[in-house]
């Protein structure tokens, strides 16, 4: 993913000035002014609310990033632990945060404007940020890839043994990869919740208060092959990881 650092408007200047240890990249396609942004269901930002959200984001980045990096180097020294924390300001993106790798293998934690607007306090933002960092520390992307390859090999092999056509084998491989990639996804989310809660706590935040963000987002329930566990399971995992459950 090619993230371009562009200083735009007051919000970008504020983020760059206050970033501290965490590197914040603000990307705006075409170099135009940053969109006002909107919280899910809350209407457009006022300038004051946008400034508060920007300051909150930069403050949390500066506090969480060095703790996440330290934990990463302690637990997973074989990984690149130089986190790049970015704002995904593509228009009309829902509230979301995700972890990926750039072309050099550097871990990227990305946050949409909707997510930055939607969190109600620094504890929630710190928990989400720590959760995404935990995905990298636990090497979930690579583990998910291995699961997908295994699923593709198994189902593709069974289709071959059954005498399926080439098209049938290709379909089986795609289905196997999809099933494999989701097999451990709920476990990965709970692992990231547990480790993320401890990272947020060690960074000085109230991780349990932060995890209450789950009470304000749709509950996926316990669907077969769903990618996320029920919100109640996630809160229980956070409590246990903090010794409060």
C-alpha contacts under 8 A as a table, 3 or more apart, distances in Angstrom:
res1	aa1	res2	aa2	distance
1	X	101	X	7.41
1	X	102	X	5.14
1	X	103	X	6.41
2	X	102	X	7.00
2	X	103	X	7.61
3	X	25	X	7.39
3	X	27	X	6.47
4	X	25	X	7.24
4	X	26	X	7.37
4	X	27	X	5.54
5	X	25	X	5.17
5	X	26	X	5.64
5	X	27	X	5.80
6	X	12	X	7.91
6	X	25	X	7.41
6	X	26	X	5.90
6	X	27	X	5.80
6	X	28	X	6.88
6	X	31	X	7.22
7	X	12	X	5.37
7	X	13	X	6.07
7	X	16	X	7.89
7	X	26	X	6.91
8	X	11	X	7.22
8	X	12	X	5.21
8	X	13	X	6.76
8	X	26	X	7.81
8	X	28	X	7.83
8	X	31	X	7.60
8	X	32	X	7.73
8	X	33	X	6.28
8	X	34	X	6.65
9	X	12	X	5.78
9	X	13	X	6.54
9	X	33	X	6.44
9	X	34	X	6.79
10	X	13	X	5.21
10	X	14	X	6.09
11	X	14	X	5.10
11	X	15	X	6.19
11	X	50	X	7.72
11	X	51	X	6.57
11	X	54	X	6.20
12	X	15	X	5.08
12	X	16	X	6.15
12	X	26	X	6.35
13	X	16	X	5.25
13	X	17	X	6.06
14	X	17	X	5.17
14	X	18	X	6.16
14	X	54	X	7.31
14	X	55	X	7.27
15	X	18	X	5.37
15	X	19	X	5.67
15	X	24	X	6.74
15	X	54	X	6.56
15	X	55	X	7.05
15	X	57	X	7.99
15	X	58	X	5.59
16	X	19	X	5.35
16	X	23	X	7.91
16	X	24	X	6.45
16	X	25	X	7.84
17	X	20	X	7.75
18	X	55	X	7.90
18	X	58	X	6.17
18	X	59	X	7.25
18	X	62	X	7.88
19	X	22	X	5.52
19	X	23	X	6.10
19	X	24	X	6.27
19	X	58	X	5.38
19	X	59	X	7.15
19	X	61	X	6.84
19	X	62	X	5.64
20	X	23	X	7.32
20	X	62	X	5.24
21	X	61	X	7.82
21	X	62	X	5.24
21	X	63	X	7.81
21	X	65	X	6.88
21	X	66	X	6.53
22	X	61	X	5.39
22	X	62	X	4.89
22	X	63	X	7.88
22	X	65	X	5.47
22	X	66	X	7.22
22	X	83	X	7.70
22	X	84	X	7.26
22	X	85	X	6.81
23	X	61	X	7.94
23	X	83	X	7.92
23	X	84	X	5.82
23	X	85	X	5.93
23	X	86	X	7.65
24	X	58	X	7.68
24	X	61	X	7.89
24	X	84	X	7.07
24	X	85	X	5.35
24	X	86	X	5.20
24	X	87	X	7.24
25	X	84	X	8.00
25	X	85	X	6.86
25	X	86	X	4.73
25	X	87	X	6.24
26	X	86	X	6.30
26	X	87	X	5.34
26	X	88	X	7.29
26	X	89	X	7.43
27	X	87	X	6.83
27	X	88	X	6.68
27	X	89	X	6.43
28	X	31	X	5.43
28	X	32	X	6.53
28	X	33	X	7.52
28	X	34	X	6.54
28	X	89	X	6.48
28	X	90	X	7.17
29	X	32	X	7.05
29	X	90	X	7.53
34	X	89	X	7.68
35	X	89	X	7.75
35	X	91	X	7.20
36	X	44	X	6.85
36	X	45	X	5.99
36	X	46	X	7.90
36	X	50	X	7.53
37	X	44	X	6.31
37	X	45	X	6.07
37	X	50	X	7.95
37	X	91	X	7.96
37	X	113	X	5.98
37	X	114	X	6.70
37	X	117	X	7.52
38	X	41	X	7.98
38	X	42	X	6.80
38	X	43	X	5.66
38	X	44	X	4.57
38	X	45	X	5.52
38	X	113	X	7.33
38	X	114	X	5.94
38	X	117	X	6.39
39	X	42	X	5.09
39	X	43	X	6.33
39	X	44	X	7.04
39	X	45	X	7.44
39	X	95	X	7.72
39	X	113	X	7.90
39	X	114	X	5.20
39	X	115	X	7.28
39	X	116	X	7.88
39	X	117	X	4.64
39	X	118	X	4.86
40	X	43	X	7.44
40	X	94	X	7.37
40	X	95	X	6.80
40	X	114	X	6.31
40	X	117	X	7.66
40	X	118	X	6.07
45	X	48	X	7.93
45	X	49	X	5.89
45	X	50	X	5.80
46	X	49	X	5.25
46	X	50	X	6.14
47	X	50	X	5.09
47	X	51	X	6.11
48	X	51	X	5.13
48	X	52	X	6.18
49	X	52	X	5.06
49	X	53	X	6.12
50	X	53	X	5.10
50	X	54	X	6.14
50	X	117	X	7.78
51	X	54	X	5.08
51	X	55	X	6.18
52	X	55	X	5.19
52	X	56	X	6.06
53	X	56	X	5.05
53	X	57	X	6.07
53	X	116	X	6.55
53	X	117	X	6.35
54	X	57	X	5.14
54	X	58	X	6.22
55	X	58	X	5.27
55	X	59	X	6.04
56	X	59	X	5.16
56	X	60	X	6.20
56	X	122	X	6.38
57	X	60	X	5.28
57	X	61	X	6.17
57	X	116	X	6.99
57	X	122	X	7.78
57	X	125	X	7.45
58	X	61	X	5.05
58	X	62	X	6.16
59	X	62	X	5.26
59	X	63	X	6.33
60	X	63	X	5.11
60	X	64	X	5.82
60	X	122	X	6.65
60	X	125	X	7.16
60	X	126	X	5.95
61	X	64	X	5.39
61	X	65	X	5.59
61	X	85	X	7.41
61	X	126	X	7.96
62	X	65	X	5.94
62	X	66	X	7.28
63	X	66	X	6.57
63	X	67	X	7.23
63	X	203	X	6.21
64	X	67	X	5.36
64	X	68	X	6.08
64	X	126	X	6.69
64	X	129	X	7.51
64	X	130	X	6.95
64	X	199	X	7.54
64	X	200	X	6.78
64	X	203	X	5.61
65	X	68	X	5.13
65	X	69	X	6.05
65	X	83	X	7.03
66	X	69	X	5.01
66	X	70	X	6.12
67	X	70	X	5.10
67	X	71	X	6.22
67	X	199	X	6.63
67	X	202	X	7.17
67	X	203	X	6.10
68	X	71	X	5.16
68	X	72	X	6.02
68	X	130	X	6.87
68	X	133	X	6.43
68	X	134	X	7.76
68	X	199	X	6.27
69	X	72	X	4.99
69	X	73	X	6.19
69	X	81	X	5.47
69	X	82	X	6.54
69	X	83	X	6.90
70	X	73	X	5.22
70	X	74	X	6.23
71	X	74	X	5.08
71	X	75	X	5.99
71	X	137	X	7.88
71	X	199	X	7.60
72	X	75	X	5.28
72	X	76	X	5.29
72	X	77	X	6.71
72	X	79	X	7.70
72	X	81	X	5.77
72	X	137	X	5.28
73	X	76	X	5.50
73	X	77	X	4.57
73	X	78	X	7.99
73	X	79	X	7.68
73	X	81	X	6.29
74	X	77	X	6.10
75	X	137	X	7.20
76	X	79	X	5.70
76	X	137	X	6.11
76	X	138	X	7.54
77	X	80	X	7.67
77	X	81	X	7.81
79	X	137	X	7.64
80	X	83	X	7.96
80	X	105	X	7.11
80	X	106	X	5.95
80	X	107	X	6.86
81	X	106	X	7.49
81	X	107	X	6.95
81	X	137	X	7.89
82	X	106	X	6.51
82	X	107	X	6.75
83	X	106	X	6.76
83	X	107	X	5.18
83	X	108	X	5.94
83	X	109	X	7.13
83	X	133	X	7.95
84	X	106	X	7.19
84	X	107	X	6.16
84	X	108	X	4.77
84	X	109	X	6.23
85	X	108	X	5.80
85	X	109	X	4.78
85	X	110	X	5.96
86	X	108	X	7.15
86	X	109	X	6.23
86	X	110	X	4.89
86	X	111	X	6.46
87	X	110	X	5.70
87	X	111	X	5.08
87	X	112	X	5.88
87	X	113	X	6.96
88	X	110	X	6.03
88	X	111	X	5.58
88	X	112	X	4.64
88	X	113	X	6.70
89	X	93	X	7.69
89	X	112	X	5.78
89	X	113	X	5.67
90	X	93	X	6.23
90	X	112	X	7.64
93	X	96	X	7.80
93	X	112	X	6.57
93	X	113	X	7.57
93	X	114	X	6.72
94	X	112	X	7.12
94	X	114	X	5.55
94	X	115	X	7.27
95	X	112	X	5.98
95	X	113	X	6.97
95	X	114	X	4.09
95	X	115	X	3.86
95	X	116	X	7.52
95	X	118	X	6.88
96	X	111	X	6.14
96	X	112	X	5.63
96	X	114	X	6.95
96	X	115	X	5.29
97	X	109	X	7.27
97	X	110	X	5.53
97	X	111	X	4.46
97	X	112	X	6.36
97	X	115	X	6.93
97	X	128	X	7.48
97	X	129	X	7.88
97	X	132	X	7.36
98	X	109	X	5.94
98	X	110	X	5.41
98	X	111	X	6.80
98	X	132	X	6.22
99	X	107	X	7.14
99	X	108	X	5.67
99	X	109	X	4.67
99	X	110	X	6.31
99	X	132	X	5.62
99	X	133	X	7.22
99	X	135	X	7.06
99	X	136	X	7.06
100	X	107	X	6.01
100	X	108	X	5.18
100	X	109	X	6.62
100	X	110	X	7.95
100	X	141	X	7.76
101	X	104	X	7.58
101	X	105	X	5.19
101	X	106	X	5.34
101	X	107	X	4.59
101	X	108	X	5.37
102	X	105	X	5.27
102	X	106	X	5.38
102	X	107	X	6.61
102	X	108	X	6.58
103	X	106	X	7.36
107	X	136	X	6.90
109	X	129	X	7.46
109	X	132	X	6.45
109	X	133	X	6.93
111	X	115	X	6.34
111	X	116	X	6.81
112	X	115	X	5.33
112	X	116	X	6.47
113	X	116	X	5.04
113	X	117	X	6.05
114	X	117	X	5.12
114	X	118	X	5.96
115	X	118	X	4.94
115	X	119	X	6.33
116	X	119	X	5.98
116	X	125	X	7.47
117	X	120	X	7.94
119	X	122	X	7.69
119	X	124	X	5.94
119	X	125	X	6.08
119	X	213	X	7.43
120	X	124	X	6.79
121	X	124	X	5.64
121	X	125	X	6.70
121	X	210	X	7.86
122	X	125	X	5.07
122	X	126	X	5.90
122	X	205	X	7.74
122	X	210	X	7.70
123	X	126	X	5.09
123	X	127	X	6.11
123	X	200	X	7.88
123	X	205	X	5.51
123	X	206	X	5.68
123	X	207	X	6.28
123	X	209	X	6.30
123	X	210	X	4.35
124	X	127	X	5.19
124	X	128	X	6.30
124	X	207	X	7.61
124	X	209	X	6.89
124	X	210	X	3.59
124	X	211	X	6.30
124	X	212	X	7.44
124	X	213	X	6.09
125	X	128	X	5.20
125	X	129	X	6.09
125	X	210	X	6.99
126	X	129	X	5.08
126	X	130	X	5.96
126	X	200	X	5.80
126	X	205	X	7.01
126	X	207	X	7.74
126	X	210	X	7.03
127	X	130	X	5.08
127	X	131	X	5.98
127	X	196	X	6.35
127	X	197	X	6.18
127	X	200	X	5.53
127	X	207	X	5.89
127	X	210	X	5.32
127	X	211	X	6.36
128	X	131	X	5.02
128	X	132	X	6.34
128	X	196	X	7.72
128	X	210	X	7.76
128	X	211	X	7.96
129	X	132	X	5.29
129	X	133	X	6.30
129	X	196	X	7.86
130	X	133	X	4.99
130	X	134	X	6.05
130	X	195	X	7.88
130	X	196	X	4.44
130	X	197	X	6.96
130	X	199	X	5.87
130	X	200	X	5.78
131	X	134	X	5.03
131	X	135	X	6.56
131	X	192	X	5.15
131	X	193	X	5.58
131	X	195	X	7.11
131	X	196	X	4.12
131	X	197	X	7.11
132	X	135	X	5.23
132	X	136	X	7.00
132	X	192	X	7.13
132	X	196	X	7.44
133	X	136	X	5.37
133	X	137	X	6.35
133	X	196	X	7.15
134	X	137	X	4.88
134	X	138	X	6.00
134	X	191	X	7.88
134	X	192	X	4.96
134	X	193	X	7.77
134	X	195	X	5.91
134	X	196	X	5.40
135	X	138	X	5.33
135	X	139	X	6.23
135	X	140	X	5.45
135	X	141	X	7.57
135	X	188	X	7.41
135	X	189	X	7.84
135	X	191	X	7.96
135	X	192	X	5.43
136	X	139	X	4.84
136	X	140	X	6.16
136	X	141	X	7.19
137	X	140	X	7.83
138	X	191	X	7.93
138	X	192	X	7.58
139	X	142	X	5.69
139	X	143	X	6.31
140	X	143	X	4.93
140	X	144	X	5.82
140	X	188	X	6.65
141	X	144	X	5.14
141	X	145	X	6.22
142	X	145	X	5.00
142	X	146	X	6.30
143	X	146	X	5.11
143	X	147	X	6.28
144	X	147	X	5.06
144	X	148	X	6.17
144	X	180	X	7.68
144	X	181	X	5.24
144	X	182	X	7.71
144	X	184	X	7.48
144	X	185	X	7.59
145	X	148	X	5.05
145	X	149	X	6.23
145	X	181	X	6.61
146	X	149	X	5.16
146	X	150	X	6.15
147	X	150	X	5.09
147	X	151	X	6.12
147	X	177	X	7.58
147	X	180	X	4.82
147	X	181	X	5.44
147	X	183	X	7.39
147	X	184	X	7.94
148	X	151	X	5.14
148	X	152	X	6.15
148	X	176	X	7.02
148	X	177	X	4.17
148	X	178	X	6.38
148	X	179	X	7.10
148	X	180	X	4.21
148	X	181	X	4.40
148	X	182	X	7.95
149	X	152	X	5.08
149	X	153	X	6.15
149	X	177	X	5.92
149	X	180	X	7.22
150	X	153	X	5.13
150	X	154	X	6.16
150	X	176	X	7.88
150	X	177	X	7.35
150	X	180	X	6.67
151	X	154	X	5.23
151	X	155	X	6.14
151	X	173	X	7.63
151	X	176	X	4.35
151	X	177	X	5.00
151	X	178	X	7.63
151	X	179	X	6.49
151	X	180	X	4.46
151	X	181	X	7.71
152	X	155	X	5.50
152	X	156	X	5.63
152	X	172	X	7.20
152	X	173	X	4.38
152	X	174	X	6.44
152	X	175	X	7.09
152	X	176	X	4.12
152	X	177	X	4.41
152	X	178	X	7.95
152	X	180	X	7.23
153	X	156	X	5.15
153	X	157	X	5.72
153	X	173	X	6.76
153	X	176	X	7.32
154	X	157	X	5.14
154	X	158	X	6.23
154	X	176	X	7.05
155	X	158	X	5.09
155	X	159	X	6.17
155	X	172	X	5.60
155	X	173	X	5.99
155	X	175	X	7.64
155	X	176	X	5.22
156	X	159	X	5.09
156	X	160	X	6.18
156	X	169	X	5.54
156	X	170	X	7.23
156	X	172	X	5.17
156	X	173	X	4.63
156	X	176	X	7.09
157	X	160	X	5.04
157	X	161	X	6.18
158	X	161	X	5.08
158	X	162	X	6.20
159	X	162	X	5.12
159	X	163	X	6.50
159	X	164	X	5.44
159	X	168	X	7.13
159	X	169	X	5.50
159	X	172	X	6.48
160	X	163	X	5.26
160	X	164	X	5.66
160	X	165	X	7.92
160	X	169	X	6.26
161	X	164	X	7.59
164	X	167	X	7.83
164	X	168	X	5.41
164	X	169	X	6.01
165	X	168	X	4.95
165	X	169	X	6.13
166	X	169	X	5.03
166	X	170	X	6.12
167	X	170	X	5.09
167	X	171	X	6.19
168	X	171	X	5.08
168	X	172	X	6.13
169	X	172	X	4.98
169	X	173	X	6.13
170	X	173	X	5.10
170	X	174	X	6.33
171	X	174	X	5.16
171	X	175	X	6.18
172	X	175	X	5.08
172	X	176	X	5.90
173	X	176	X	5.04
173	X	177	X	6.10
174	X	177	X	5.16
174	X	178	X	6.25
175	X	178	X	5.11
175	X	179	X	6.12
176	X	179	X	5.14
176	X	180	X	5.89
177	X	180	X	5.03
177	X	181	X	6.02
178	X	181	X	5.26
178	X	182	X	6.48
179	X	182	X	5.30
179	X	183	X	6.06
179	X	225	X	7.28
180	X	183	X	5.12
180	X	184	X	7.82
181	X	184	X	7.13
181	X	185	X	7.07
182	X	185	X	4.93
182	X	186	X	7.72
182	X	225	X	5.94
182	X	226	X	7.18
182	X	227	X	6.02
183	X	186	X	7.69
183	X	225	X	6.63
184	X	187	X	5.18
184	X	188	X	6.11
185	X	188	X	4.97
185	X	189	X	6.25
185	X	226	X	7.95
185	X	227	X	5.30
185	X	228	X	6.73
186	X	189	X	5.11
186	X	190	X	6.35
186	X	226	X	7.48
186	X	227	X	5.69
186	X	228	X	4.99
186	X	229	X	5.22
187	X	190	X	5.17
187	X	191	X	6.10
188	X	191	X	5.01
188	X	192	X	6.13
189	X	192	X	5.09
189	X	193	X	6.10
189	X	228	X	6.50
189	X	229	X	7.34
190	X	193	X	4.89
190	X	194	X	6.20
190	X	229	X	7.58
190	X	234	X	6.14
190	X	237	X	6.65
191	X	194	X	5.24
191	X	195	X	6.23
192	X	195	X	5.26
192	X	196	X	5.46
193	X	196	X	5.06
193	X	197	X	5.93
193	X	234	X	6.75
193	X	237	X	6.95
193	X	238	X	6.11
194	X	197	X	5.32
194	X	198	X	6.67
194	X	237	X	6.04
194	X	238	X	5.29
194	X	240	X	7.92
194	X	241	X	5.27
195	X	198	X	5.24
195	X	199	X	6.31
195	X	241	X	7.51
196	X	199	X	5.02
196	X	200	X	6.12
197	X	200	X	5.19
197	X	201	X	6.11
197	X	207	X	5.23
197	X	208	X	7.35
197	X	211	X	7.87
197	X	238	X	6.09
197	X	241	X	7.10
197	X	242	X	7.14
198	X	201	X	4.98
198	X	202	X	6.03
198	X	207	X	7.39
198	X	241	X	7.05
198	X	242	X	6.71
199	X	202	X	5.11
199	X	203	X	6.17
200	X	203	X	5.04
200	X	204	X	6.59
200	X	205	X	5.50
200	X	206	X	7.23
200	X	207	X	5.61
201	X	204	X	5.20
201	X	205	X	5.00
201	X	206	X	5.97
201	X	207	X	5.44
202	X	205	X	7.29
205	X	210	X	7.97
206	X	209	X	5.39
206	X	210	X	6.23
207	X	210	X	4.83
207	X	211	X	6.10
207	X	238	X	7.90
208	X	211	X	5.00
208	X	212	X	6.49
208	X	235	X	7.87
208	X	238	X	6.69
208	X	239	X	6.76
209	X	212	X	5.30
209	X	213	X	7.79
210	X	213	X	6.01
211	X	214	X	5.99
211	X	235	X	6.52
211	X	238	X	7.28
212	X	215	X	5.40
212	X	216	X	7.55
212	X	235	X	7.37
213	X	216	X	5.46
213	X	217	X	6.91
214	X	217	X	5.43
214	X	218	X	7.88
214	X	219	X	7.84
214	X	231	X	5.85
214	X	234	X	7.99
214	X	235	X	7.50
215	X	218	X	8.00
215	X	231	X	7.35
219	X	230	X	5.96
219	X	231	X	5.64
220	X	223	X	7.06
220	X	226	X	7.59
220	X	228	X	6.57
220	X	229	X	6.71
220	X	230	X	5.63
220	X	231	X	7.30
221	X	229	X	6.63
221	X	230	X	4.50
221	X	231	X	7.32
222	X	226	X	6.96
222	X	229	X	5.99
222	X	230	X	5.66
223	X	226	X	4.99
226	X	229	X	7.34
229	X	233	X	6.59
229	X	234	X	6.87
230	X	233	X	5.39
230	X	234	X	6.58
231	X	234	X	5.01
231	X	235	X	6.29
232	X	235	X	5.23
232	X	236	X	6.17
233	X	236	X	5.06
233	X	237	X	6.11
234	X	237	X	5.05
234	X	238	X	6.31
235	X	238	X	5.09
235	X	239	X	6.25
236	X	239	X	5.12
236	X	240	X	6.25
236	X	245	X	6.80
237	X	240	X	5.18
237	X	241	X	6.12
238	X	241	X	5.11
238	X	242	X	6.26
239	X	242	X	5.23
239	X	243	X	6.17
239	X	244	X	4.76
239	X	245	X	4.80
240	X	243	X	4.94
240	X	244	X	5.58
240	X	245	X	4.55
241	X	244	X	7.52
242	X	245	X	7.72
